[in-house]
Amino acid sequence: MALISGIQQVGIGCADATETFTWLRKAFGLNVKIFDDEAKAELMIRYTGGEVHARRAILAMNMNGGGGAEIWQFTSRTSIGGSKVQWGDYGINAVKFKSTKVESSHSNIQKNVVCTKPQKCPAGNLSFLVNDAAGNQYQVVNDKSWFKNDDFMQGGVCGAVIGVSDMEKSMAFYQKGFGMHNVVYDVTGKFSDLGEEASNQTFRRVLLTFDNPFIAPFSRLLGDVQIELIQALNRDAVKAYENRFWGDLGFIHLCFDVSNMSALKANLAKHKYEFTVDSGDTFSMGESGGRFAYVEDPDGTLIEMVETHKIPVLKKLGFYLNLKNRKSGKPLPNWMVNLMGLNKVKD
């Protein structure tokens, strides 16, 4: 059976990986480096102009719970940006970060990082928006699935807001392809939580989740998933990542953590969604290893899938978790997952 453990990470193309890691660490507590390596992205030439380019990549996690960020910087070329992403543009419009107390997260971000002023967070509000210096948009939302258990916790990634051109086609992609059958809401109108610039525009918004069985290796850490699809109804949207390479500035992909990639590939193919990239067997990702693949949503937004085979725990001692031959069906013990926290970067 194919299992989606959660969101492993969102890819963020940047000009300076060190600066981006520092900002995300201070804003959202992504203070554990799973890996930090430099290599050539040989299998991604379909999305990098037919040429192999070199990059530096950092996978940063928050051990309270939630997915991480794959901070991605070209080292063989200068990354380019694009026009400002508007709500409904085709691609990742915003990344959702989880919190037990949204108001406390709002206060911490204002205190700890340089950013555009966070959206107001009135008492009782369950979300707010904030942009980093590069213009990437983040939404902090309330969530109840956690790896640790403290009164206030800022967590990692729990979802994304993705602009689409045809809501029915996009819903089918996530429901049939990935089993996200739960429709939390399906609403049309004007929405104050999208900010002043979008206050006079009309959108259709659909929030999808799935029943996470919490039986895959990292499912307890990664937690639940929220995929919000947004369609602009009174303006002509554009592709958010038009005329740029994968890896250029902005949100480059959303990555699901997968158990049994072959079964997932077969299920996607059954519904006419084909892999565009597939590493096949174990592929070295610097200090980690696994099988990775990509599929495009109906608008060309890149969804990555990773089946983790090896992950560093104590790199200095050469201690790694080897998951390749582990039978799926239950999560890793908490103590074993907690070992990844030994790679925490201290302030």
C-alpha positions in Angstrom: 0.0 0.0 0.0 1.3 3.5 -0.8 1.5 5.7 2.2 1.9 9.5 2.4 3.6 10.1 5.8 3.2 13.9 5.6 5.0 16.8 4.0 8.7 16.1 4.2 9.7 19.6 3.0 9.0 22.5 0.7 11.7 23.6 -1.7 12.7 27.2 -1.4 15.0 28.6 -4.1 17.2 31.4 -2.6 20.2 33.6 -3.3 22.0 32.8 0.0 21.3 29.4 1.7 23.0 30.5 4.9 20.9 33.6 5.3 17.7 31.8 4.4 18.4 29.1 6.9 19.0 31.7 9.6 15.7 33.5 8.9 13.7 30.2 8.9 15.4 29.1 12.1 14.5 32.3 13.9 11.0 32.6 12.4 9.8 29.1 12.5 12.2 27.1 14.6 13.7 25.1 11.7 16.9 24.6 13.7 17.9 21.0 12.9 20.1 20.4 9.8 19.3 17.0 8.4 21.8 17.6 5.7 23.8 20.5 4.2 25.6 19.5 1.0 26.8 20.6 -2.4 26.2 18.5 -5.5 25.1 18.6 -9.1 21.3 18.2 -9.9 21.9 15.7 -12.7 18.4 14.3 -12.8 16.6 17.7 -13.0 17.8 18.9 -16.4 14.2 18.7 -17.7 13.6 21.7 -15.4 17.0 23.4 -15.6 17.3 24.3 -19.3 18.7 20.9 -20.4 21.9 21.6 -18.5 23.3 20.0 -15.3 23.7 22.7 -12.6 25.4 22.6 -9.2 23.7 23.6 -6.0 23.9 23.8 -2.3 21.0 22.3 -0.4 20.1 22.4 3.3 17.2 20.4 4.7 16.1 22.0 8.0 13.5 20.6 10.4 11.7 21.6 13.6 11.6 18.7 16.0 8.3 19.9 17.6 6.6 18.5 14.5 5.8 19.2 10.9 7.8 19.1 7.7 10.9 21.0 6.9 12.4 23.3 4.2 14.8 22.3 1.5 16.8 25.5 1.1 18.2 25.4 -2.4 20.8 27.7 -3.9 22.4 27.5 -7.3 26.2 27.5 -7.2 26.8 27.3 -10.9 24.6 30.2 -12.0 22.9 33.3 -10.6 19.4 32.6 -9.4 16.7 34.8 -11.0 13.4 36.0 -9.5 10.0 36.7 -11.1 7.1 39.0 -10.7 5.2 39.0 -7.4 3.0 36.0 -6.9 -0.7 36.9 -6.5 -3.3 34.8 -5.0 -4.5 32.3 -7.5 -1.4 32.3 -9.7 -0.6 28.8 -10.8 1.9 27.4 -8.3 2.7 27.5 -4.6 1.2 30.8 -3.3 2.1 30.3 0.3 3.5 27.7 2.7 1.6 26.8 5.9 3.5 26.5 9.2 1.8 25.0 12.2 1.4 26.5 15.7 -0.3 25.6 18.9 -0.9 29.3 19.7 -1.0 31.5 16.6 -1.0 34.7 18.5 2.2 33.7 20.3 3.8 32.8 17.0 2.8 36.3 15.7 4.6 38.0 18.6 7.7 35.8 18.3 8.1 36.5 14.6 7.8 40.3 15.1 10.4 40.1 17.8 12.9 37.6 16.2 13.2 38.3 12.5 13.3 41.1 9.9 10.3 40.8 7.7 7.5 42.7 6.2 5.0 43.5 9.0 3.0 40.4 9.7 -0.7 40.5 9.0 -2.7 41.6 12.0 -3.6 38.7 14.3 -6.6 39.7 16.4 -7.6 37.7 19.4 -9.0 34.3 18.4 -7.6 34.5 14.9 -6.5 31.1 13.7 -4.0 32.3 11.1 -1.8 35.2 9.8 0.4 35.9 6.8 4.1 37.0 6.8 6.6 37.5 4.1 10.4 37.1 4.2 12.8 39.5 2.7 12.7 37.7 -0.7 8.9 38.1 -0.8 8.0 34.5 -0.1 4.7 34.3 1.7 4.0 32.1 4.7 0.8 31.4 6.6 0.9 30.4 10.2 -2.1 28.2 11.1 -3.4 26.3 14.1 -2.7 22.6 14.1 -3.3 19.7 16.5 -0.9 17.0 15.3 2.4 17.2 17.1 5.4 15.1 17.8 6.2 16.8 21.1 3.8 18.0 23.7 4.3 21.5 25.2 1.8 24.3 25.9 3.2 26.6 23.1 5.0 25.3 20.1 5.9 26.7 16.8 6.2 23.9 14.3 7.3 23.1 10.8 5.4 22.9 7.5 1.9 21.4 7.5 0.7 22.4 4.1 0.6 24.8 1.2 -1.8 27.2 -0.6 -1.6 26.3 -4.3 -3.1 28.4 -7.1 -5.0 26.4 -9.8 -6.8 27.1 -13.1 -9.5 24.4 -12.8 -10.6 23.5 -9.3 -12.3 20.2 -10.3 -9.2 18.9 -12.2 -6.9 19.9 -9.3 -9.1 18.3 -6.7 -9.1 15.1 -8.6 -5.3 15.2 -8.8 -4.9 15.3 -5.0 -7.9 13.1 -4.2 -7.3 10.3 -6.7 -3.5 10.5 -6.8 -2.7 11.0 -3.1 -5.8 10.0 -1.3 -6.7 13.5 0.1 -10.4 12.9 0.2 -11.4 15.0 3.1 -12.9 18.3 2.0 -12.7 20.6 5.1 -14.3 23.5 3.2 -15.3 24.5 -0.3 -16.1 28.2 -0.3 -16.4 31.0 -2.9 -16.3 34.8 -2.2 -14.1 37.6 -1.0 -11.8 36.9 2.0 -10.2 39.3 4.5 -7.5 36.8 5.5 -5.8 37.0 2.1 -4.8 40.6 2.8 -5.8 44.0 1.6 -4.5 43.6 -2.0 -6.9 40.7 -2.6 -9.8 42.1 -0.6 -11.9 43.1 -3.7 -11.2 39.9 -5.7 -13.3 36.7 -5.8 -11.8 33.3 -5.2 -12.9 29.7 -4.8 -11.0 28.0 -2.0 -10.9 24.3 -1.2 -9.1 22.8 1.8 -8.1 19.1 1.5 -6.8 16.8 4.1 -6.5 13.0 4.5 -6.8 10.5 7.3 -3.2 10.1 8.3 -2.8 6.5 9.7 0.4 7.5 11.4 2.0 4.2 10.5 4.9 5.3 8.2 8.4 5.8 9.6 8.3 9.6 10.1 4.5 10.1 10.2 4.4 11.1 13.9 7.0 13.8 13.3 5.5 15.1 10.1 1.9 15.2 11.3 -1.2 16.1 9.3 -1.3 17.7 5.9 -3.4 20.7 4.7 -3.5 21.4 0.9 -5.5 24.5 0.1 -6.4 25.1 -3.5 -7.2 28.6 -4.6 -8.7 29.7 -7.9 -9.0 33.4 -9.0 -12.4 33.9 -10.5 -12.3 37.6 -11.7 -8.8 38.0 -13.1 -6.4 36.2 -15.4 -3.9 34.3 -13.3 -0.4 33.4 -14.6 2.1 30.7 -13.8 4.0 31.7 -10.7 7.2 30.1 -11.9 7.0 31.0 -15.6 10.3 31.3 -17.5 12.5 30.2 -14.6 14.5 27.2 -13.8 13.6 24.8 -11.0 15.8 26.1 -8.2 15.4 29.8 -9.0 14.1 32.2 -6.4 10.7 31.2 -4.8 8.9 28.1 -3.8 10.2 25.4 -6.2 8.2 22.3 -5.1 6.1 20.6 -2.4 7.5 17.3 -1.2 5.5 14.4 0.2 7.3 11.8 2.4 6.4 8.4 0.9 6.4 4.8 1.9 6.2 2.4 -1.1 7.0 4.6 -4.0 6.3 1.9 -6.6 2.7 1.5 -5.4 2.3 5.3 -5.5 3.7 5.5 -9.0 1.3 2.8 -10.2 -1.7 4.6 -8.6 -0.8 7.9 -10.2 -0.3 6.3 -13.6 -3.7 4.6 -13.3 -5.3 8.1 -13.1 -3.1 9.4 -16.0 -0.6 11.3 -13.8 2.9 10.2 -14.9 6.3 10.7 -13.1 8.4 13.3 -15.0 11.5 12.4 -13.0 12.3 9.2 -11.2 15.6 8.4 -9.6 14.8 4.7 -9.6 16.7 2.9 -6.8 18.6 4.6 -3.9 20.0 7.9 -5.0 22.6 9.7 -2.9 21.4 13.1 -1.6 24.6 14.2 0.0 24.5 12.8 3.6 21.1 11.2 3.0 19.8 8.7 0.5 16.5 7.5 -1.0 14.3 7.3 -4.1 12.9 10.6 -5.3 10.4 11.4 -8.1 8.4 14.3 -9.4 4.9 14.7 -10.9 3.2 17.8 -12.2 -0.2 18.9 -11.1 -2.7 19.9 -13.9 -1.1 23.4 -14.0 2.5 22.2 -13.9 3.2 22.8 -10.2 6.0 20.4 -9.2 5.2 17.8 -6.5 8.2 15.9 -5.3 7.9 12.5 -3.5 10.8 11.0 -1.5 11.1 7.5 0.0 13.8 7.9 2.5 16.4 5.0 2.7 19.2 6.6 4.7 19.3 9.6 7.0 22.2 11.0 9.2 21.8 10.9 13.0 25.4 11.4 14.3 27.3 12.4 11.2 30.6 12.9 13.1 30.5 9.3 14.2 29.1 7.9 11.0 25.8 6.9 12.5 22.8 6.7 10.1 19.3 5.3 10.1 19.0 2.8 7.4 15.3 2.4 6.4 15.6 0.7 3.0 14.7 -2.8 4.1 12.4 -1.8 6.9 8.9 -3.1 6.6 6.3 -0.3 6.5 3.3 -0.5 8.9 4.5 1.4 11.9 6.3 4.6 12.7 9.8 4.7 14.0 10.1 4.8 17.8 10.1 8.3 19.2 13.5 7.9 20.8 15.0 7.1 17.3 13.3 10.1 15.6 14.5 12.3 18.5 18.1 11.4 17.6 17.9 13.6 14.6 17.6 16.5 17.0 21.3 16.1 17.8 22.0 18.0 14.6 20.4 21.1 16.1 22.0 24.4 15.3 22.2 26.5 18.5 21.6 30.3 18.6 
